[in-house]
């Protein structure tokens, strides 16, 4: 059946995800793939509470290699969130289906990141991951909020 949405957002689950994106892309549950969150029960509880009543599953990458294909082929709709395109590339390299579109949310400015467009700051490895995901036929669009303009990866990439 596929996922309702695959999103990269370094803030993971927050009000905009729970209240806006999940309304535009309805889901039965949210799946977070992140080793750090999966291994920290306090963080996991915080993110689950931020989903405002939507069921949340949190997997480390090793578990996601098994669980995401099951979710992809399920009758239910799942909204998949990761912090970095590097995670998605690793999933793709392990034959985990990702669908054909990724919406990239804001990414924080950190040491070593490159500002590509307003709220989008990527590490060089993340740029490389986006290139590889895109080369494999996955459309990546950068979009802060549902009502803001979506910019294709190719447009952002060519600005660099």
VOKOL-735506 format. One record per atom (N, C-alpha, C, O): residue number from 1; atom name; x, y, z. Coordinates in Angstrom, 1 decimal, padded with zeros to 4 digits. Layout:
VOKOL-735506
NUM, CA, X, Y, Z
...
This chain:
VOKOL-735506
1, N, 000.8, -001.2, 000.0
1, CA, 000.0, 000.0, 000.0
1, C, 000.9, 001.3, 000.0
1, O, 000.5, 002.2, -000.6
2, N, 002.0, 001.3, 000.7
2, CA, 002.9, 002.4, 000.8
2, C, 002.6, 003.2, 002.0
2, O, 001.6, 003.0, 002.7
3, N, 003.5, 004.2, 002.3
3, CA, 003.3, 005.1, 003.4
3, C, 002.5, 006.3, 003.0
3, O, 002.4, 006.6, 001.9
4, N, 001.9, 006.9, 004.0
4, CA, 001.1, 008.1, 003.7
4, C, 002.1, 009.3, 003.5
4, O, 001.9, 010.2, 002.6
5, N, 003.3, 009.2, 004.2
5, CA, 004.3, 010.3, 004.0
5, C, 005.6, 009.8, 004.6
5, O, 005.6, 009.1, 005.6
6, N, 006.7, 010.2, 003.9
6, CA, 008.0, 010.0, 004.5
6, C, 008.6, 011.4, 004.6
6, O, 008.6, 012.2, 003.7
7, N, 009.0, 011.7, 005.8
7, CA, 009.5, 013.1, 006.1
7, C, 010.8, 013.0, 006.9
7, O, 011.1, 012.2, 007.7
8, N, 011.7, 013.9, 006.5
8, CA, 012.9, 014.2, 007.2
8, C, 012.7, 015.5, 008.0
8, O, 012.4, 016.5, 007.4
9, N, 012.9, 015.4, 009.3
9, CA, 012.7, 016.5, 010.2
9, C, 013.6, 016.3, 011.4
9, O, 013.3, 015.4, 012.2
10, N, 014.6, 017.2, 011.6
10, CA, 015.5, 016.9, 012.7
10, C, 014.8, 017.1, 014.1
10, O, 015.4, 016.8, 015.1
11, N, 013.6, 017.7, 014.1
11, CA, 012.8, 017.9, 015.3
11, C, 011.9, 016.7, 015.6
11, O, 011.3, 016.6, 016.6
12, N, 011.8, 015.8, 014.6
12, CA, 011.0, 014.6, 014.7
12, C, 009.5, 014.9, 014.8
12, O, 008.9, 015.3, 013.9
13, N, 008.9, 014.6, 016.0
13, CA, 007.5, 014.9, 016.2
13, C, 007.3, 016.1, 017.0
13, O, 007.9, 016.3, 018.1
14, N, 006.6, 017.0, 016.5
14, CA, 006.3, 018.3, 017.1
14, C, 004.9, 018.7, 016.7
14, O, 004.2, 018.0, 015.9
15, N, 004.4, 019.9, 017.1
15, CA, 003.1, 020.3, 016.8
15, C, 002.7, 020.4, 015.4
15, O, 001.6, 020.0, 015.0
16, N, 003.7, 020.8, 014.5
16, CA, 003.4, 020.9, 013.1
16, C, 003.2, 019.5, 012.5
16, O, 002.3, 019.4, 011.6
17, N, 004.0, 018.6, 012.9
17, CA, 003.8, 017.2, 012.4
17, C, 002.5, 016.6, 012.9
17, O, 001.7, 016.1, 012.1
18, N, 002.2, 016.8, 014.2
18, CA, 001.0, 016.2, 014.8
18, C, -000.3, 016.8, 014.3
18, O, -001.3, 016.2, 014.1
19, N, -000.2, 018.1, 014.1
19, CA, -001.5, 018.8, 013.8
19, C, -001.7, 019.2, 012.4
19, O, -002.8, 019.4, 011.9
20, N, -000.6, 019.4, 011.6
20, CA, -000.7, 019.8, 010.3
20, C, -000.4, 018.8, 009.2
20, O, -001.2, 018.4, 008.4
21, N, 000.8, 018.2, 009.3
21, CA, 001.2, 017.2, 008.3
21, C, 000.4, 016.0, 008.4
21, O, 000.0, 015.4, 007.4
22, N, 000.0, 015.5, 009.6
22, CA, -000.7, 014.3, 009.7
22, C, -002.2, 014.5, 009.3
22, O, -002.9, 013.5, 009.0
23, N, -002.6, 015.7, 009.2
23, CA, -004.0, 016.0, 008.7
23, C, -004.0, 016.0, 007.2
23, O, -004.9, 015.5, 006.5
24, N, -002.9, 016.5, 006.6
24, CA, -002.8, 016.5, 005.1
24, C, -002.5, 015.1, 004.6
24, O, -002.9, 014.7, 003.5
25, N, -001.7, 014.3, 005.4
25, CA, -001.3, 012.9, 005.0
25, C, -001.8, 012.0, 006.2
25, O, -001.0, 011.6, 007.0
26, N, -003.1, 011.7, 006.2
26, CA, -003.7, 010.9, 007.3
26, C, -002.9, 009.6, 007.5
26, O, -002.5, 009.0, 006.5
27, N, -002.8, 009.2, 008.7
27, CA, -002.1, 008.0, 009.1
27, C, -002.7, 007.3, 010.2
27, O, -003.4, 007.9, 011.1
28, N, -002.5, 006.0, 010.3
28, CA, -003.0, 005.2, 011.4
28, C, -001.9, 005.3, 012.6
28, O, -002.3, 005.1, 013.7
29, N, -000.7, 005.5, 012.2
29, CA, 000.4, 005.6, 013.2
29, C, 001.6, 006.3, 012.6
29, O, 001.7, 006.4, 011.3
30, N, 002.4, 006.8, 013.4
30, CA, 003.7, 007.4, 013.0
30, C, 004.8, 006.5, 013.4
30, O, 004.9, 005.9, 014.5
31, N, 005.7, 006.3, 012.4
31, CA, 006.9, 005.5, 012.7
31, C, 008.1, 006.4, 012.7
31, O, 008.4, 007.1, 011.7
32, N, 008.9, 006.4, 013.8
32, CA, 010.1, 007.1, 013.9
32, C, 011.3, 006.1, 013.8
32, O, 011.3, 005.1, 014.5
33, N, 012.2, 006.4, 012.9
33, CA, 013.4, 005.6, 012.8
33, C, 014.6, 006.4, 013.3
33, O, 015.0, 007.4, 012.6
34, N, 015.1, 006.1, 014.5
34, CA, 016.2, 006.8, 015.0
34, C, 016.8, 006.0, 016.1
34, O, 016.2, 005.7, 017.1
35, N, 018.1, 005.7, 016.0
35, CA, 018.8, 004.9, 017.0
35, C, 018.8, 005.5, 018.4
35, O, 018.5, 004.9, 019.4
36, N, 019.1, 006.8, 018.4
36, CA, 019.2, 007.5, 019.7
36, C, 017.9, 007.5, 020.5
36, O, 017.8, 007.2, 021.7
37, N, 016.8, 007.9, 019.7
37, CA, 015.5, 007.9, 020.4
37, C, 015.1, 006.5, 020.8
37, O, 014.5, 006.3, 021.9
38, N, 015.3, 005.5, 020.0
38, CA, 014.9, 004.1, 020.3
38, C, 015.6, 003.6, 021.5
38, O, 015.1, 002.8, 022.2
39, N, 016.8, 004.1, 021.7
39, CA, 017.6, 003.6, 022.9
39, C, 017.4, 004.4, 024.1
39, O, 018.1, 004.1, 025.1
40, N, 016.6, 005.4, 024.1
40, CA, 016.4, 006.3, 025.2
40, C, 014.9, 006.4, 025.6
40, O, 014.1, 007.0, 024.9
41, N, 014.5, 005.7, 026.6
41, CA, 013.1, 005.5, 027.0
41, C, 012.5, 006.9, 027.3
41, O, 011.3, 007.1, 027.1
42, N, 013.2, 007.8, 027.9
42, CA, 012.7, 009.1, 028.3
42, C, 012.4, 009.9, 027.0
42, O, 011.3, 010.5, 026.8
43, N, 013.3, 009.9, 026.0
43, CA, 013.1, 010.6, 024.8
43, C, 011.9, 010.0, 024.0
43, O, 011.1, 010.7, 023.5
44, N, 011.9, 008.7, 024.0
44, CA, 010.8, 008.0, 023.3
44, C, 009.4, 008.4, 023.9
44, O, 008.5, 008.6, 023.2
45, N, 009.3, 008.5, 025.2
45, CA, 008.1, 008.9, 025.9
45, C, 007.7, 010.4, 025.5
45, O, 006.5, 010.7, 025.2
46, N, 008.7, 011.2, 025.4
46, CA, 008.5, 012.6, 025.0
46, C, 007.9, 012.7, 023.6
46, O, 006.9, 013.4, 023.3
47, N, 008.5, 012.0, 022.7
47, CA, 008.0, 012.0, 021.3
47, C, 006.7, 011.4, 021.1
47, O, 005.9, 011.8, 020.3
48, N, 006.4, 010.3, 021.9
48, CA, 005.1, 009.7, 021.8
48, C, 004.0, 010.6, 022.3
48, O, 002.9, 010.7, 021.7
49, N, 004.3, 011.3, 023.4
49, CA, 003.4, 012.3, 023.9
49, C, 003.1, 013.5, 022.9
49, O, 002.0, 014.0, 022.9
50, N, 004.1, 013.8, 022.2
50, CA, 004.0, 014.9, 021.2
50, C, 003.1, 014.6, 020.0
50, O, 002.7, 015.5, 019.3
51, N, 002.7, 013.4, 019.9
51, CA, 001.9, 013.0, 018.7
51, C, 000.4, 013.2, 019.0
51, O, -000.4, 012.9, 018.1
52, N, 000.0, 013.7, 020.1
52, CA, -001.4, 014.1, 020.5
52, C, -002.4, 013.0, 020.1
52, O, -003.3, 013.2, 019.4
53, N, -002.2, 011.8, 020.7
53, CA, -003.1, 010.7, 020.5
53, C, -002.9, 009.8, 019.3
53, O, -003.6, 008.8, 019.2
54, N, -002.0, 010.1, 018.4
54, CA, -001.7, 009.2, 017.3
54, C, -000.7, 008.2, 017.8
54, O, 000.3, 008.5, 018.5
55, N, -000.9, 006.9, 017.5
55, CA, 000.0, 005.9, 017.8
55, C, 001.4, 006.1, 017.2
55, O, 001.5, 006.5, 016.1
56, N, 002.4, 005.9, 018.0
56, CA, 003.8, 006.1, 017.6
56, C, 004.6, 004.9, 017.8
56, O, 004.6, 004.3, 018.9
57, N, 005.3, 004.4, 016.8
57, CA, 006.3, 003.3, 016.9
57, C, 007.7, 003.9, 016.7
57, O, 007.9, 004.7, 015.8
58, N, 008.6, 003.6, 017.5
58, CA, 010.0, 004.1, 017.4
58, C, 010.9, 002.9, 017.3
58, O, 011.0, 002.0, 018.1
59, N, 011.6, 002.9, 016.1
59, CA, 012.5, 001.8, 015.8
59, C, 014.0, 002.3, 015.6
59, O, 014.2, 003.4, 015.1
60, N, 014.9, 001.5, 016.1
60, CA, 016.3, 001.7, 015.6
60, C, 016.4, 001.2, 014.2
60, O, 015.5, 000.5, 013.7
61, N, 017.5, 001.5, 013.5
61, CA, 017.6, 001.1, 012.1
61, C, 017.5, -000.4, 011.9
61, O, 016.9, -000.9, 011.0
62, N, 018.2, -001.1, 012.8
62, CA, 018.2, -002.6, 012.7
62, C, 016.7, -003.2, 012.7
62, O, 016.4, -004.0, 011.9
63, N, 015.9, -002.6, 013.6
63, CA, 014.5, -003.1, 013.6
63, C, 013.7, -002.6, 012.4
63, O, 012.9, -003.3, 011.9
64, N, 014.1, -001.4, 012.0
64, CA, 013.4, -000.8, 010.8
64, C, 013.6, -001.6, 009.6
64, O, 012.7, -001.6, 008.7
65, N, 014.7, -002.2, 009.4
65, CA, 015.0, -003.1, 008.3
65, C, 013.9, -004.1, 008.1
65, O, 013.6, -004.6, 007.0
66, N, 013.4, -004.6, 009.2
66, CA, 012.4, -005.6, 009.2
66, C, 011.0, -005.0, 009.3
66, O, 010.1, -005.4, 008.5
67, N, 010.7, -004.0, 010.1
67, CA, 009.4, -003.5, 010.4
67, C, 008.9, -002.6, 009.3
67, O, 007.7, -002.6, 009.0
68, N, 009.7, -001.8, 008.6
68, CA, 009.2, -000.9, 007.6
68, C, 008.7, -001.6, 006.4
68, O, 007.7, -001.2, 005.9
69, N, 009.3, -002.7, 005.9
69, CA, 008.7, -003.4, 004.8
69, C, 007.3, -003.9, 005.1
69, O, 006.4, -003.9, 004.3
70, N, 007.2, -004.4, 006.4
70, CA, 005.8, -004.8, 006.8
70, C, 004.8, -003.7, 006.8
70, O, 003.7, -003.9, 006.4
71, N, 005.3, -002.5, 007.3
71, CA, 004.4, -001.4, 007.3
71, C, 004.0, -000.9, 005.9
71, O, 002.9, -000.6, 005.6
72, N, 005.0, -000.9, 005.0
72, CA, 004.8, -000.5, 003.6
72, C, 003.8, -001.4, 003.0
72, O, 003.0, -000.9, 002.2
73, N, 003.8, -002.6, 003.3
73, CA, 002.9, -003.6, 002.6
73, C, 001.5, -003.8, 003.4
73, O, 000.7, -004.6, 003.0
74, N, 001.4, -003.1, 004.5
74, CA, 000.2, -003.2, 005.3
74, C, -001.0, -002.4, 004.7
74, O, -000.8, -001.6, 003.8
75, N, -002.2, -002.8, 005.1
75, CA, -003.4, -002.0, 004.7
75, C, -003.5, -000.7, 005.5
75, O, -004.2, 000.2, 005.1
76, N, -002.7, -000.6, 006.6
76, CA, -002.7, 000.7, 007.3
76, C, -001.8, 001.7, 006.7
76, O, -000.9, 001.4, 005.9
77, N, -002.0, 003.0, 007.1
77, CA, -001.2, 004.0, 006.6
77, C, -000.3, 004.5, 007.7
77, O, -000.6, 004.7, 008.8
78, N, 001.0, 004.6, 007.3
78, CA, 002.0, 005.0, 008.2
78, C, 002.8, 006.2, 007.7
78, O, 003.1, 006.4, 006.5
79, N, 003.1, 007.1, 008.6
79, CA, 003.8, 008.3, 008.4
79, C, 005.2, 008.1, 009.0
79, O, 005.3, 007.9, 010.2
80, N, 006.2, 008.0, 008.1
80, CA, 007.6, 007.7, 008.6
80, C, 008.4, 009.0, 008.7
80, O, 008.4, 009.8, 007.8
81, N, 009.1, 009.1, 009.8
81, CA, 009.9, 010.3, 010.1
81, C, 011.3, 009.8, 010.5
81, O, 011.5, 008.9, 011.3
82, N, 012.3, 010.5, 009.9
82, CA, 013.7, 010.3, 010.3
82, C, 014.3, 011.7, 010.5
82, O, 013.7, 012.7, 010.0
83, N, 015.4, 011.7, 011.2
83, CA, 016.1, 013.0, 011.4
83, C, 017.0, 013.4, 010.2
83, O, 017.3, 014.6, 010.0
84, N, 017.5, 012.4, 009.5
84, CA, 018.5, 012.7, 008.4
84, C, 018.3, 011.9, 007.2
84, O, 017.8, 010.7, 007.3
85, N, 018.6, 012.4, 006.0
85, CA, 018.5, 011.6, 004.8
85, C, 019.5, 010.4, 004.9
85, O, 019.4, 009.4, 004.1
86, N, 020.5, 010.5, 005.7
86, CA, 021.5, 009.4, 005.8
86, C, 020.8, 008.1, 006.3
86, O, 021.1, 007.0, 005.9
87, N, 019.8, 008.3, 007.2
87, CA, 019.0, 007.1, 007.7
87, C, 018.2, 006.5, 006.5
87, O, 018.2, 005.3, 006.3
88, N, 017.6, 007.4, 005.7
88, CA, 016.8, 006.9, 004.6
88, C, 017.7, 006.2, 003.5
88, O, 017.3, 005.1, 003.0
89, N, 018.9, 006.7, 003.3
89, CA, 019.8, 006.1, 002.4
89, C, 020.2, 004.7, 002.9
89, O, 020.3, 003.7, 002.1
90, N, 020.5, 004.6, 004.2
90, CA, 020.8, 003.3, 004.8
90, C, 019.7, 002.3, 004.6
90, O, 019.9, 001.2, 004.3
91, N, 018.5, 002.8, 004.9
91, CA, 017.3, 001.9, 004.7
91, C, 017.2, 001.5, 003.2
91, O, 016.9, 000.3, 003.0
92, N, 017.3, 002.4, 002.3
92, CA, 017.2, 002.1, 000.9
92, C, 018.3, 001.0, 000.5
92, O, 018.0, 000.1, -000.3
93, N, 019.5, 001.2, 001.0
93, CA, 020.6, 000.3, 000.7
93, C, 020.4, -001.1, 001.3
93, O, 021.0, -002.1, 000.9
94, N, 019.4, -001.2, 002.2
94, CA, 019.0, -002.5, 002.8
94, C, 017.7, -003.0, 002.2
94, O, 017.0, -003.8, 002.8
95, N, 017.4, -002.4, 001.0
95, CA, 016.2, -002.8, 000.3
95, C, 014.8, -002.5, 001.0
95, O, 013.8, -003.2, 000.8
96, N, 014.8, -001.5, 001.9
96, CA, 013.6, -001.1, 002.5
96, C, 012.9, -000.2, 001.6
96, O, 013.5, 000.8, 001.1
97, N, 011.6, -000.4, 001.2
97, CA, 010.9, 000.5, 000.3
97, C, 010.7, 001.8, 001.0
97, O, 010.3, 001.9, 002.2
98, N, 010.9, 002.9, 000.2
98, CA, 010.7, 004.2, 000.8
98, C, 009.5, 005.0, 000.1
98, O, 009.2, 006.1, 000.5
99, N, 009.0, 004.4, -001.0
99, CA, 008.0, 005.2, -001.8
99, C, 008.8, 006.0, -002.8
99, O, 009.9, 005.8, -003.0
100, N, 008.0, 007.0, -003.4
100, CA, 008.7, 007.8, -004.4
100, C, 008.8, 009.2, -004.1
100, O, 009.2, 010.0, -004.9
101, N, 008.4, 009.6, -002.9
101, CA, 008.5, 011.0, -002.5
101, C, 008.9, 011.2, -001.0
101, O, 008.4, 010.5, -000.2
102, N, 009.8, 012.1, -000.8
102, CA, 010.2, 012.5, 000.6
102, C, 010.0, 014.0, 000.7
102, O, 010.4, 014.8, -000.1
103, N, 009.4, 014.4, 001.9
103, CA, 009.3, 015.8, 002.2
103, C, 010.3, 016.1, 003.3
103, O, 010.3, 015.5, 004.3
104, N, 011.2, 017.0, 003.0
104, CA, 012.3, 017.4, 003.9
104, C, 011.9, 018.6, 004.6
104, O, 011.7, 019.7, 004.0
105, N, 011.8, 018.5, 005.9
105, CA, 011.5, 019.6, 006.8
105, C, 012.7, 020.4, 007.2
105, O, 013.8, 020.1, 006.7
106, N, 012.5, 021.4, 008.1
106, CA, 013.6, 022.2, 008.5
106, C, 014.7, 021.4, 009.1
106, O, 014.5, 020.4, 009.8
107, N, 016.0, 021.8, 009.0
107, CA, 017.1, 021.2, 009.6
107, C, 018.0, 022.3, 010.2
107, O, 018.3, 023.3, 009.6
108, N, 018.3, 022.1, 011.5
108, CA, 019.0, 023.1, 012.2
108, C, 020.4, 023.4, 011.7
108, O, 021.1, 022.5, 011.2
109, N, 020.8, 024.6, 012.0
109, CA, 022.2, 025.0, 011.6
109, C, 023.1, 024.5, 012.7
109, O, 022.9, 024.8, 013.9
110, N, 024.0, 023.7, 012.3
110, CA, 025.0, 023.1, 013.3
110, C, 026.4, 023.3, 012.7
110, O, 026.6, 023.7, 011.5
111, N, 027.4, 023.1, 013.5
111, CA, 028.8, 023.2, 013.0
111, C, 028.9, 022.1, 011.8
111, O, 028.6, 021.0, 012.0
112, N, 029.5, 022.6, 010.7
112, CA, 029.7, 021.7, 009.6
112, C, 028.6, 021.6, 008.6
112, O, 028.7, 021.0, 007.6
113, N, 027.4, 022.3, 008.9
113, CA, 026.3, 022.2, 007.9
113, C, 026.5, 023.3, 006.9
113, O, 027.2, 024.3, 007.1
114, N, 025.8, 023.1, 005.8
114, CA, 025.8, 024.1, 004.7
114, C, 024.4, 024.6, 004.5
114, O, 023.5, 023.8, 004.4
115, N, 024.2, 025.9, 004.6
115, CA, 022.9, 026.4, 004.4
115, C, 022.5, 026.4, 002.9
115, O, 023.2, 027.0, 002.1
116, N, 021.5, 025.7, 002.6
116, CA, 021.1, 025.5, 001.2
116, C, 019.9, 026.4, 000.8
116, O, 019.8, 026.8, -000.3
117, N, 019.0, 026.7, 001.8
117, CA, 017.9, 027.5, 001.5
117, C, 017.1, 027.8, 002.8
117, O, 016.6, 026.8, 003.4
118, N, 017.1, 029.0, 003.2
118, CA, 016.4, 029.4, 004.4
118, C, 016.6, 028.5, 005.6
118, O, 017.6, 028.6, 006.3
119, N, 015.7, 027.6, 005.9
119, CA, 015.7, 026.8, 007.1
119, C, 016.3, 025.4, 006.9
119, O, 016.1, 024.5, 007.7
120, N, 017.0, 025.3, 005.8
120, CA, 017.6, 024.0, 005.4
120, C, 019.1, 024.0, 005.4
120, O, 019.8, 024.6, 004.6
121, N, 019.7, 023.3, 006.5
121, CA, 021.1, 023.3, 006.7
121, C, 021.5, 021.8, 006.7
121, O, 021.1, 021.0, 007.5
122, N, 022.3, 021.4, 005.7
122, CA, 022.7, 020.0, 005.6
122, C, 024.2, 019.8, 005.8
122, O, 025.0, 020.6, 005.3
123, N, 024.6, 018.7, 006.4
123, CA, 026.0, 018.2, 006.4
123, C, 026.3, 017.7, 005.0
123, O, 025.5, 017.3, 004.3
124, N, 027.6, 017.8, 004.6
124, CA, 028.0, 017.3, 003.3
124, C, 027.5, 015.8, 003.1
124, O, 027.1, 015.5, 002.0
125, N, 027.5, 015.0, 004.1
125, CA, 027.1, 013.6, 004.0
125, C, 025.6, 013.5, 003.7
125, O, 025.1, 012.6, 002.9
126, N, 024.8, 014.5, 004.2
126, CA, 023.4, 014.5, 003.9
126, C, 023.1, 015.0, 002.5
126, O, 022.2, 014.5, 001.9
127, N, 023.9, 015.9, 002.0
127, CA, 023.8, 016.3, 000.6
127, C, 024.1, 015.1, -000.3
127, O, 023.4, 014.9, -001.3
128, N, 025.1, 014.4, 000.0
128, CA, 025.4, 013.2, -000.8
128, C, 024.3, 012.1, -000.7
128, O, 024.0, 011.5, -001.7
129, N, 023.7, 012.0, 000.5
129, CA, 022.6, 011.1, 000.6
129, C, 021.4, 011.5, -000.2
129, O, 020.7, 010.7, -000.9
130, N, 021.1, 012.8, -000.2
130, CA, 020.0, 013.3, -001.1
130, C, 020.3, 013.0, -002.5
130, O, 019.4, 012.7, -003.3
131, N, 021.5, 013.3, -002.9
131, CA, 021.9, 013.0, -004.3
131, C, 021.6, 011.5, -004.7
131, O, 021.1, 011.2, -005.7
132, N, 022.0, 010.6, -003.8
132, CA, 021.8, 009.2, -004.1
132, C, 020.4, 008.8, -004.0
132, O, 019.9, 008.0, -004.9
133, N, 019.6, 009.3, -003.1
133, CA, 018.2, 009.0, -003.1
133, C, 017.5, 009.5, -004.3
133, O, 016.7, 008.8, -004.9
134, N, 017.8, 010.7, -004.7
134, CA, 017.3, 011.3, -005.9
134, C, 017.7, 010.5, -007.2
134, O, 016.9, 010.3, -008.1
135, N, 018.9, 010.1, -007.2
135, CA, 019.4, 009.3, -008.4
135, C, 018.7, 007.9, -008.5
135, O, 018.7, 007.3, -009.5
136, N, 018.1, 007.5, -007.4
136, CA, 017.3, 006.2, -007.4
136, C, 015.9, 006.5, -007.6
136, O, 015.0, 005.6, -007.3
137, N, 015.5, 007.6, -008.1
137, CA, 014.1, 007.9, -008.5
137, C, 013.2, 008.4, -007.4
137, O, 012.0, 008.4, -007.6
138, N, 013.8, 008.8, -006.3
138, CA, 012.9, 009.3, -005.2
138, C, 012.9, 010.8, -005.3
138, O, 014.0, 011.5, -005.3
139, N, 011.7, 011.4, -005.4
139, CA, 011.6, 012.8, -005.4
139, C, 011.7, 013.4, -004.0
139, O, 011.0, 012.9, -003.1
140, N, 012.6, 014.4, -003.9
140, CA, 012.8, 015.0, -002.6
140, C, 012.3, 016.5, -002.7
140, O, 012.8, 017.2, -003.6
141, N, 011.4, 016.9, -001.9
141, CA, 011.0, 018.3, -001.9
141, C, 011.3, 018.9, -000.5
141, O, 011.1, 018.2, 000.5
142, N, 011.7, 020.1, -000.4
142, CA, 012.0, 020.8, 000.8
142, C, 010.8, 021.7, 001.1
142, O, 010.4, 022.6, 000.3
143, N, 010.1, 021.4, 002.2
143, CA, 008.9, 022.2, 002.6
143, C, 008.8, 022.3, 004.1
143, O, 008.6, 021.3, 004.8
144, N, 008.8, 023.5, 004.5
144, CA, 008.7, 023.8, 006.0
144, C, 007.3, 023.4, 006.5
144, O, 007.2, 022.7, 007.5
145, N, 006.3, 024.0, 005.9
145, CA, 004.9, 023.8, 006.4
145, C, 004.1, 023.4, 005.2
145, O, 004.5, 023.6, 004.0
146, N, 002.9, 022.7, 005.4
146, CA, 002.1, 022.3, 004.2
146, C, 001.7, 023.5, 003.3
146, O, 001.6, 023.3, 002.1
147, N, 001.6, 024.7, 003.9
147, CA, 001.1, 025.8, 003.1
147, C, 002.3, 026.6, 002.5
147, O, 002.0, 027.6, 001.8
148, N, 003.5, 026.2, 002.8
148, CA, 004.6, 026.9, 002.2
148, C, 005.1, 026.3, 000.9
148, O, 004.8, 025.1, 000.7
149, N, 005.8, 027.0, 000.1
149, CA, 006.2, 026.5, -001.2
149, C, 007.2, 025.3, -001.0
149, O, 008.0, 025.3, -000.2
150, N, 006.9, 024.3, -001.8
150, CA, 007.8, 023.1, -001.9
150, C, 008.8, 023.4, -003.0
150, O, 008.5, 023.7, -004.1
151, N, 010.1, 023.1, -002.6
151, CA, 011.2, 023.3, -003.5
151, C, 011.9, 022.0, -003.8
151, O, 012.2, 021.3, -002.9
152, N, 012.0, 021.6, -005.1
152, CA, 012.6, 020.4, -005.4
152, C, 014.1, 020.3, -005.1
152, O, 014.8, 021.4, -005.1
153, N, 014.6, 019.1, -004.7
153, CA, 016.0, 018.9, -004.4
153, C, 016.9, 019.5, -005.5
153, O, 017.9, 020.1, -005.2
154, N, 016.5, 019.2, -006.7
154, CA, 017.4, 019.7, -007.9
154, C, 017.6, 021.2, -007.9
154, O, 018.6, 021.7, -008.2
155, N, 016.5, 021.9, -007.5
155, CA, 016.6, 023.4, -007.4
155, C, 017.5, 023.8, -006.3
155, O, 018.3, 024.7, -006.5
156, N, 017.3, 023.2, -005.1
156, CA, 018.2, 023.6, -004.0
156, C, 019.6, 023.1, -004.2
156, O, 020.5, 023.9, -003.9
157, N, 019.8, 022.0, -004.8
157, CA, 021.1, 021.4, -005.1
157, C, 021.9, 022.3, -006.0
157, O, 023.1, 022.5, -005.8
158, N, 021.2, 022.9, -007.0
158, CA, 021.9, 023.7, -008.0
158, C, 022.2, 025.1, -007.4
158, O, 023.0, 025.8, -008.1
159, N, 021.7, 025.5, -006.3
159, CA, 022.1, 026.8, -005.7
159, C, 023.4, 026.7, -005.0
159, O, 024.1, 027.7, -004.9
160, N, 023.8, 025.5, -004.6
160, CA, 025.1, 025.3, -003.9
160, C, 026.3, 025.6, -004.7
160, O, 027.4, 025.5, -004.3
